[in-house]
Amino acid sequence: MKIIYKNIIVLSFLLTKSFSQTEITWTPIIINSFVDAHSDAVVQGDGNGIDMFFRNSGVVVKDNSYFSVNGVHPVNQGDYTSYYPKSILKASLDSDEIEFLCSYYGISSNTPSTINGVEIDHEIDIEGLTFGPDNGETYLYVGDEYNYIYQINLSDCSIMKQWNLSNIGVSTNIDKGIEAITYSSQTGYFYVGIQDDLEIHEIQLDDIENCTSTSDCSVTLINSFSTPNSPSGLFYDLDEDRLFVFAGTITNGDQYLYVYTTGGTLEYTITIPGSVGISRGDGIFISSGRAYIADSQGPMWVNSGSLGKNLMEVEWNGLSSLALSDNIQSNEIPSNYQIGQNYPNPFNPTTQIKYDLPEDALVSISIYNIMGRMIKSLSNANQTAGYHSLQWDATNDMGESVSAGMYIYTIQAGEYRATKKMVLLK
């Protein structure tokens, strides 16, 4: 195979950090959330009855449907091959019902997947997915932790072609390869996030339409740059001409979204507070005033602050709306304790509550029904002084939706106590 390298520039993390960047806290307003189709995929056999959760490791949206990929993980470390099938699903944004489920098997399976009728000769561990040059009209492109990229025909789920990144020198430990993938219609290149190397590679899939060696098409490395942590989600936004990168997310903690130019310059570091309820952000897709965030571990951690969902649809008004808002972090500390009126109010199904802490404190925020029964604990933890916000999605501590009506929320922080009312409409 001919290996082509051109304009290779490797930027270290220290060099990337030397550029000016803006730090932002973004508390997204959740419009809708999804888990039913992912759960049904497991019921239908995804993960082979061993991994009982759909680890949604990527998302793309087209028309009124979303596509997710199951980045199945083993219970026993090192066992990556007994979990077949591993799947890609397409589901309705309206009903959250499966529209199709594509299952894939590696070489250790009795029925390995094929590429144009020829059995695949390696294991499969799919992680990220993206549309390509045809914007999802015919094909989907999927990244694999064994460092392959597959072209998937959406009409029948077949693998049409594959590209092997080992041909451009990418070599990682098992299950530490491609975690994320996206495509830029502006540059015509794909971008892949490599878990083991903490790098993003800008690549060209050569002769993408006419490659005759369907099992081993050639690939060109254009550029590489480092990320502060392992990249787990990637999206190129044409409107912003920027790459959005989930990296270094903490399970049930703050989620970190980095925004780069396609040349590798870090411009924004966006923190999504853990109070939003995203367990582990593993993918993002932006379209038509909405952002879709994949949560690979949401259903696993319902009792630890997670919303218990695999996918969230949130409001998105562009980077400028974040950079020009009061979300930009500063060193200012409020002079008094205060809790604001929730917004929106009335609301359906989510609302945001902002509060100020003039000093570090143990903060307890709870929601009660009109009978005085506590139905939801939003916070019960030590927090640092500053401006904070959290979100309630109209569920109780069991993750069940509550009925419409009036609710009361309270805050206790140090000697400060306050109570306010809000109304849920349905």
Order of alpha helices (4+ residues) and beta strands (2+ residues): beta-beta-alpha-beta-beta-alpha-beta-beta-beta-beta-beta-beta-beta-beta-beta-beta-beta-beta-beta-beta-beta-beta-beta-beta-beta-beta-beta-alpha-beta-beta-beta-beta-beta-beta-beta
